[in-house]
């Protein structure tokens, strides 16, 4: 059976679109549509769900759809976005706070300056233990000069590689909502 030329052309275009999408393998493959909430926007990792914010400083809570489990326990990877100081982030002060809050904190991502969609700040990360759980986290401390934002991503250390690409792609979409 022979396809009419318009059907063949439509079929060929669909195949090219599917092949092009498969070949890209970029951020669009790991992210959902943008979420606008509390004056911010971000594209969450695919399948992640919004959670309940429990205080006025927390703008967004999102969680992986399933918990991860290893020999240290069970934990659901999460992302929180909170308001912070509008001043330029101080890596040393942030590190001291992390070491105070998590006595076994070990630096794995040295502080580095960064810009994300007009916001400037630093990124740093590491691992720590909470009870028996071995966790990995990364913080992005950003400001636009008027307000500060702290994006924290956290998960089981043993599952970190599973989330890292999607979380980096997600944080790169973080910005302020248009007013």
N, C-alpha and C positions, 0 to 999 in steps of 0.2 A: 504494500500500500504506500502510495506516495503522498507526502504532506503538501498542501497548497503552499506556495512560496511565502505568504504572510505568516503562516503557522511555523514554517521552518525558521524564518527570520526571528520570530518571537522566541522560539525554542533556543536558538543560537545566542540571543541576547541574554536570556535567563541563565544559560550555562556560563557565559562570560562573567555575569554578575556574581554568581555563586563561586566560581573559581577565583575571582578577584578578591572576594571577601575572605575566602579561605587562605589566600596567599598573604594578605595583609597581616593577620595575627597581631594587630596592634591593640591599643587601649579600648577601642570600640568592642572588642571581643570579650573583655573582662568587666565592662562597666554597664550599669543600668542607666536609665534616663536620669536627668538632673533632679535633685530635690532642692526646693527652695523653702527655707524655714528660718525663722528668727533673724531675718536680715542677711542670711548667708545662702550660698548655693554650693552644691557638690554632687558629683555623680558617684554613687556608692558602688562597691564591687557587686558584680552580678549575683542576684539572689539574696543579698543582705537585706535585713528588715530593720525598720526604725523601731527603736525602743522608747520607753518612757523617760523623759528628763525629770529628775527629782529635785533640782534646785534652780534658782534663777540664773546662775552663772553658766549652767550647762545648756548649750543651744541645740545640740543634737547628740543622740546616742544611736548607734547602729550595730547590729550583730550579724555574724555569719549565721546561715540558716541551720547549721548543725554544729554540735560541740565536737571537739577533738578529744581523743583519749590516748594516753600513753601510760607508762609505768609510774608516773608521778601523780596521775589523776585525770580528771575531766575538766575541760575549760572551753568556753565559747569565745572565739576571737571577737574583738570589739573595736569600735572606733568611737571616740567622744570628741566633741568640739565645744570648748568652753571659752568664755571671755577671760581676758587677762589684762595686764598692764599695757598701756599704750606706749610705754617707753621702749627704747631699743633693747632687745633681749640680751641678757648677760649670761653667756654660756657657763661661766664659772659658778654663778649663783644658782643656776638651774641644776647643774651637776651636784652642787652641795645639797640642794633640796632633795634630789633623787636619792643621794646617798643617805640622807637623814631619814627619809620616808621608807627606804628599802635598804637596810643595813648591808645586805649582800649584793648590792647593785654593782655590776661589772660593765664598764664602758665597752661597747662593740662598734658603735658608729661615732667616730670623733665629731665634735661639733663642726658644722660647716655652714657658712652663710649661704642664703638662698633668696630667690624671689619667686613668688607664685602669684600670677595675675595681679600685679601691682602692689602686693603685700611683700614686705621684706622681713627677714628674720633669720633664724638658725634651725637646723635639724640636728638631732643627736639621738642616740639610742643605745640600748644595752639589754642585759638580762639580769634577772633577780629571782629570788625564791619567795613564794608566798605560801607558808605552810610547807607541804610536800611538793607543791606545784613549781615547776621550773618554767618561768615565763620570759618572753622576749617582748620588748616594747620599743617604740620609736616616737619621739615628740617633735612636732614642728611648732615653733613659737614664733608667731608672726604679728606684724602691726602695719597699719596704714597711717600711723601718726596720731590718729584720733581714738582708736580702740585697739586692743590686743586680742589675739586669738591663739588658743593652744589646741592643736590637733594631736590627739594621742591614739596610737594604734597598739593593740596588745593581743598576744596569743600564746599558746603553748610554744615553748622554744623548739620542740621537736616537729611542730607543724608550720613554723615560720615560713619556710620556702614555699609552701603551698599558697600562702597569701601575699607574699612580698610584692610580686609584680602588680597584682590588682590593687593593692593598697597604695603603692607609689603612683599608679595611674590615677587612682581616685583622688589622692591628695593634690595632685597636679591640676585638678579641675576646681579646687576650692577657690571661692571668691565671694565678694560682697554682692548681694542682690541689688538689682537696679531699683532705684527709688522713683 
